[in-house]
Amino acid sequence: MNELLSTIPDQWAFGLGLVIAFPVVIVVLNELAFALARAGHPAAASVRFFRTWVVPPLTFGLFLRFVVLLPETSLAVRLTQTWSWVTAIVGVISLVNRLVFEAAKPGTWRDNVPGLLRDLLRLLLVGIGLVIVYSFVWGREIGGAIAALGVTSIVVGLALQEPLGNLFSGLVLLMERPFEVGETIEVGTVSGEVKAVNWRSAHIEAFGGAIQVVPNSTLNKETILNFSRPRPNRMELIDVRFSHQDPPYKVREALLALLLDTEGVLKKPKPIVATLSYEDFGIKYRLIYRTTEDDRWPVKNELVTRLWYVAKRHGFTMPYPVQVNLEHAQEHPFSPPQPDAADLLAQFPRLPEIAVEDRHRTQPLTFGAGERLFDEGDDLNGVYFVVSGSVSLQTVSNGQANEIATIEAGEFCGETGMHGHQSSDMRAVALEDTSVVLIAPDVVRHLFEASPRLARETGHTLEVHRKALQSARSALRQHSGIQ
């Protein structure tokens, strides 16, 4: 047997070894890839890559060189070697990337390395590998290749100016890192959560769900607002103007109360109302508050809506530029006169007419849906008469509101204020756009003296409200005792 083997030429013995080794290596790599895939290991894809793209050309190159005995300088050998080296370099780099970065645990530094940086590093290493292969396999000087590459780079750079601009802008953003994937940013008119960042652009999911693709060059030029740093809460600003005749301290007090009473406005840090400037058409105020990102638009919508009611309720005027050319004498006002409290109360025949000397003791107020007329513990100096809309009377326990009654137009509430400055024992919340008239205690007494029937009916209604309040509080106490 040994004599038989000794008579076989060396190249054929090497070829026989390749014939045996090649299928064995393929089977081993195939089984290893299946085992890694079942275990969910990221290296499975790299093993399959070596099995398919590295081992066959490497085996073929060895066959040409040591079995067919082609010279090392032959074109077939060089092409095969080039292919084998290039695929091996790509496979090794991909394997390292999967083992080091893709298999990293969440929160580690390896997991936080941006994908764009990894792609650029892989591209750089592949380029270095190609230069080395070009030098050793083809026996060429690297200097000439670099010179040719420089000329080619100029041509390619001019042709691909915009994509390359996005690439280098992406590198600048990568070094500065003004935002991360998952953070909420605003760039120009685009606002939303960053879903992905690549060499050309950033993908931002807007609040409506649409994905907006913003080029890196645009990100590098525009001002980036990052709402996820240093905290996930968002600071919002609302500017509003009121007349020069409206006292700034009263305006600021009313606007601050609006911020504190609106659900979704964070109490810490405390909202601020600032007097910004005196302008041609009024005084400019700025509302500064914080809210969560999810509540941003609902809270802003609620505040802007309630501003109208606050202004109406306090008699503030929102000025706006008006330019009028008068060519004749003005005989009538530009807008119809607004009804005063006496006119509003006159819509209800069962109410006696308000005396002229008492009219200044009544005040019309307007509330929007969800706004509070008064709260538990508020100091009441008068009674509220509902002109239009509806009001929910509530008791509050442990922050939970429980409705005890609903009153409609033509009914009174806030009866504790009937005798002058008294603390309210319930909360009143407008269920819709509601107009009320706040009537001073002595004016209420005049009305009841003028109409005993109104006094009896109102007393009966208020007694019903009082019993409902007592029943609700008793039920809450019993429930708390059971708990």
C-alpha positions, 0 to 999 in steps of 0.5 A: 500500500505504501508503495502504491501511494509512493508512486502517485504524483504529489499534485494528485495526492494533494488533489485527493486530499482536497476531494476528501477535505472539501465536503468534510469542511462543508458538512462541519460548517453546515452543522455548526451554522444550524446549531448556532441558528437554533441557539439564536446566536448571531454568528450563524449568518457568518458561518453560512457566509464562510461555507458558501463564499469563502471555502469553495473559491479557496479550495478551487484556488488551491486546486489550480495552484497545487494540482493543475500546477498553474503558475502563481502569476497566471490570471486564473490563480490571481482572480481566484486568490483575490476573490478568496481574500476579499470574501475572507476579509468581509466574512471576518469583519462581519463575524467580529461585528456580530460578536462584538456589537450585535450580540452586546447586552442592552445598555452596554457601550457596545450596544450604544455604538451607532450603526453608522459608525460601524458601517463606516469602520467596516467600509474602511477595513474592507478598503484597507484589505483590498489595497493589501490584496492588490499589492500582494496578489497582483504585485503592484505598487500601492502608490500608483493605486492611491494616485489613481484612487485620488483622481477617481475620488475627485470625479466621483466626488463631483458626481456624488456631491449631495450624497457625500455631503450627507455622508460627511454631515452624518459623520459630524452628527455622529461625533457630536451626537445631538440625539439618539435613536428613540429620542424626540426631536424637532428640526425645522418643521419636522418633529417626532421620534428618531427611529433610525439614522444611517449614512444618508438621513435620519428617519423621524416618526411624526406624531401622526405616525408618518415616517419623515426622512430628513437628510443629514445635510439638513440636520447639520444646518438646522437647529435641533431641539431635543425634547428628551434631554435632559428630561423627557418632559417638554417645556412649552410657550404660549404668547398672548396679548391683552389690552393696555387697560388690563392691569398686568398683575391681574392678567398674570394672576388669572393666567397662572390660575389657568395653568395650575387648573389645567390637567396635564400641566406639571406642577413642578417646576411651577408654571410661570407667566411673564410680562414680556413687552409693551407693544403697539396693540397691547401688552405681551405675556408669555405662559411657560409650563412643562408637560409630558411629550404625549400630553403636549398637544392636548394640553396646549389645545386645552389652554389656548381654548380656555384663554378665551373664557378667562379673558371673557370672565375677567373682562380682559381684551385681546387686542388686534391691529385694526385700520379703519378709514372713517369718511362720515360721522360715527352714529352707532358702535362698530359692534353690538353692545354686550348684554350686562348682568341685568339683561341676562337675568331679565330672560327669566320671568320668575326673577324680579327685576334688578334694581338700578342701584344693585346692578353694579353688584352683579357680574356676568361670567363665562366658563368653558367645558371642564372649567371650575366655577369654584372649588371646595374651600374657595371663599365665596362672596355671592351666589352663582345663577346659571343663565345658560349651559349646565354645571356639575356639583361635586364633592372631592375625596382623596383627589377623586371627584364624585357628582352629587347634582347637575344644575341647568339654566335658571338655577342657583349654586354656591349657596354658602356665599349667600351670607357673605365671605364663606368657604365653599363645601363643594366644587362646581364644574362647567359641563359645557359652555356656560354663562353665569351671573355672580350676584352679591349677597345683599342683592340676593336678599333683595330678590328673595324679599321681592319674590317669596315664591323664588325664595321658597323654590330656591331654598328647596333646591339648595336643601336637596343639594345639601342632603345629596352632599351629606349622603355622598360624604357619608357613603365615602366615609363608610367606603373608607371604613370598609377599606 
